[in-house]
Amino acid sequence: MRSVTSFAAMVLLAMSLTIAGCATVGRDFATHNVDQIEIGETTRAEIQEMFGEPWRTGIEDGKRTWTYGKYRWSAFGEAETTDLVVRFNQDGTVSSYVYNTTE
């Protein structure tokens, strides 16, 4: 009986995923603040104040990098993506940033 219940649960899960047909990764952030970023002036603390905790952090070409992003894919429609990648100088100011959105 247990294998029938497990099989039924797997079928129900597969049907739910097929019907939903979408996935979301990341989290929302305040995109209206992007135009306030100034290269060489805006600090890590100010970026964190404007956008919150980054979704991902890392190092790119020796520079600390913070990524803010929300990515939503759907089997039945177009993808909706928004991301902001901020790179910092050694002194903690913004060295560069890239903002992209499909909206």
FENSUL-V633918 format. One record per pair of residues at least 24 apart in sequence whose C-alpha atoms are under 10 Angstrom apart, sorted by sequence separation. I is the first residue (numbers start at 0). GAP is how many residues later the second one is. D is the distance in whole Angstrom. If there is no record, write none. Layout:
# FENSUL-V633918
<<I & GAP & D> <I & GAP & D>>
This chain:
# FENSUL-V633918
<<27 & 24 & 10> <28 & 24 & 9> <62 & 24 & 6> <63 & 24 & 5> <64 & 24 & 10> <77 & 24 & 9> <78 & 24 & 10> <28 & 25 & 9> <61 & 25 & 10> <62 & 25 & 6> <63 & 25 & 8> <28 & 26 & 9> <60 & 26 & 10> <61 & 26 & 10> <62 & 26 & 6> <63 & 26 & 8> <26 & 27 & 9> <27 & 27 & 9> <59 & 27 & 8> <61 & 27 & 9> <62 & 27 & 7> <25 & 28 & 9> <26 & 28 & 7> <54 & 28 & 10> <56 & 28 & 9> <58 & 28 & 8> <59 & 28 & 10> <61 & 28 & 9> <63 & 28 & 9> <25 & 29 & 6> <55 & 29 & 9> <56 & 29 & 10> <57 & 29 & 9> <58 & 29 & 10> <62 & 29 & 10> <64 & 29 & 10> <24 & 30 & 10> <25 & 30 & 9> <53 & 30 & 9> <56 & 30 & 10> <63 & 30 & 10> <64 & 30 & 10> <66 & 30 & 10> <68 & 30 & 10> <70 & 30 & 10> <53 & 31 & 9> <62 & 31 & 10> <63 & 31 & 10> <64 & 31 & 10> <65 & 31 & 9> <66 & 31 & 10> <67 & 31 & 9> <68 & 31 & 9> <69 & 31 & 9> <70 & 31 & 10> <53 & 32 & 10> <62 & 32 & 9> <64 & 32 & 9> <66 & 32 & 10> <68 & 32 & 9> <50 & 33 & 10> <30 & 37 & 10> <29 & 38 & 10> <30 & 38 & 10> <28 & 39 & 7> <46 & 39 & 9> <27 & 40 & 8> <28 & 40 & 7> <25 & 41 & 10> <26 & 41 & 7> <27 & 41 & 7> <28 & 41 & 8> <25 & 42 & 8> <26 & 42 & 6> <27 & 42 & 6> <43 & 42 & 9> <25 & 43 & 5> <26 & 43 & 5> <27 & 43 & 9> <43 & 43 & 9> <24 & 44 & 8> <25 & 44 & 4> <26 & 44 & 8> <43 & 44 & 7> <24 & 45 & 6> <25 & 45 & 6> <42 & 45 & 8> <43 & 45 & 10> <23 & 46 & 7> <24 & 46 & 5> <25 & 46 & 9> <41 & 46 & 9> <42 & 46 & 9> <46 & 46 & 9> <23 & 47 & 6> <24 & 47 & 6> <43 & 47 & 9> <44 & 47 & 8> <45 & 47 & 9> <46 & 47 & 9> <22 & 48 & 8> <23 & 48 & 4> <24 & 48 & 9> <38 & 48 & 10> <39 & 48 & 9> <42 & 48 & 9> <43 & 48 & 6> <44 & 48 & 9> <45 & 48 & 10> <22 & 49 & 6> <23 & 49 & 6> <36 & 49 & 10> <38 & 49 & 9> <39 & 49 & 8> <42 & 49 & 6> <43 & 49 & 6> <21 & 50 & 7> <22 & 50 & 5> <23 & 50 & 9> <33 & 50 & 8> <38 & 50 & 10> <41 & 50 & 8> <42 & 50 & 4> <43 & 50 & 7> <21 & 51 & 5> <22 & 51 & 7> <30 & 51 & 9> <39 & 51 & 9> <40 & 51 & 9> <41 & 51 & 5> <42 & 51 & 6> <20 & 52 & 8> <21 & 52 & 4> <22 & 52 & 9> <30 & 52 & 9> <39 & 52 & 9> <40 & 52 & 6> <41 & 52 & 6> <42 & 52 & 10> <20 & 53 & 6> <21 & 53 & 6> <28 & 53 & 9> <30 & 53 & 9> <39 & 53 & 5> <40 & 53 & 7> <41 & 53 & 9> <19 & 54 & 8> <20 & 54 & 5> <21 & 54 & 8> <27 & 54 & 9> <28 & 54 & 9> <38 & 54 & 7> <39 & 54 & 5> <40 & 54 & 9> <19 & 55 & 8> <20 & 55 & 7> <21 & 55 & 9> <23 & 55 & 10> <25 & 55 & 10> <26 & 55 & 10> <27 & 55 & 9> <28 & 55 & 9> <37 & 55 & 9> <38 & 55 & 5> <39 & 55 & 6> <18 & 56 & 9> <19 & 56 & 9> <20 & 56 & 9> <22 & 56 & 10> <23 & 56 & 9> <24 & 56 & 10> <25 & 56 & 10> <26 & 56 & 10> <37 & 56 & 7> <38 & 56 & 6> <39 & 56 & 8> <17 & 57 & 9> <18 & 57 & 10> <21 & 57 & 9> <23 & 57 & 9> <25 & 57 & 9> <36 & 57 & 8> <37 & 57 & 9> <38 & 57 & 6> <37 & 58 & 9> <38 & 58 & 8> <36 & 59 & 9> <37 & 59 & 9> <36 & 60 & 8> <33 & 63 & 9> <33 & 64 & 9> <34 & 64 & 10> <33 & 65 & 8> <30 & 68 & 9> <30 & 70 & 10>>
